[in-house]
Amino acid sequence: MNWEPTTDEEIAQNVRSLVATAQGSQPMARELGMPIDLLDGPMTVAQARIAAALNSQIRTHEPRATVASITVTGDSDGGLAPTVRLA
């Protein structure tokens, strides 16, 4: 965690926090983060839902960010890894 980030570093840091936070885990900000229930279902559906939820979370909680792309890759064990690229 960079305690004195530039504006761009602060935005990227906040987006990383949104991706890594489970929704409901933050007292006083229960809507912050990724909904856990999106992980259940067919992989392609879960990937699309995660990407849409990330886009919504970023627009809501870090409006300074300009998202270039969001990809969610899956592995053979069912693991999903989101990647957010900022413009």
N, C-alpha and C positions, 0 to 999 in steps of 0.2 A: 504494500500500500504506500503510495507516494503522498506524503502529507503536505507537500507544496507543489501540486501539479500545475502545468500550464492548462489553459482552457481545454485544448484538444485532449490532453492526457486525462483531465478530470471527466470529460464526456466518455472517453473510452473506458475508464475505470468504473464509472456508473453503469455503463452498458454491461460490462463483465459481471458486475454485482447482480444486475437483473437476471442475467442468464443463470447464474449460480445459486440464486435464492429460490427456495420452494415457497410458493404462495401459501400464506397463512402462518409462516414461521416468524414474522417480524411483528412484535407487539406494537400496537398503535398504527400499524400499516399493513393490515392483514391482506389487502388486495395486491400488495407489491410482490412481484416474482412470478415464477412459472407455475401454472396449475399442474398438480401431480396427476390428475385424472386423464390428462392428454396422452399419457404413456401407454394406456391400454387400448388395444385394437390392432388392426393390420398395420404393418410398418409404414406403408405408403400413406395411409390415412393419418397415422400419428405424426409422421414427418410434416405433412401439410398443416396439421393443427398446431404443432409446435412452432412452425415458422410464422403462422398467422398470429398466435398468441404473443410471440416475441415482438413482432412488429407493433402490435397494440400496446404492449407494455412499454416499449421504447418511446412511442409517440406520447403516451400518457405521462411517464415518469422521467423521461429525459428528452424533452422536445427540442433541445439544442442539437441533438444527433441527427445526421443525415445518413440514412441507411442506404448503402449501395446494393447489398444483397444479403439474404439470409439463406443458408443451406443447412440441411439436417441430414447427415450421413448415418447410415445404419451398418452394423456388422452382422456376421452370421450367427452371433449369440443373441441378437435382438437388442443390442445396445445402440443408443442414438446419441449423436454428438452434434449440437448446433454450432454453427460458425456464423458470426455476424461481421460483415465488412462495412466499415463506415466510409463515406465519401470525404 
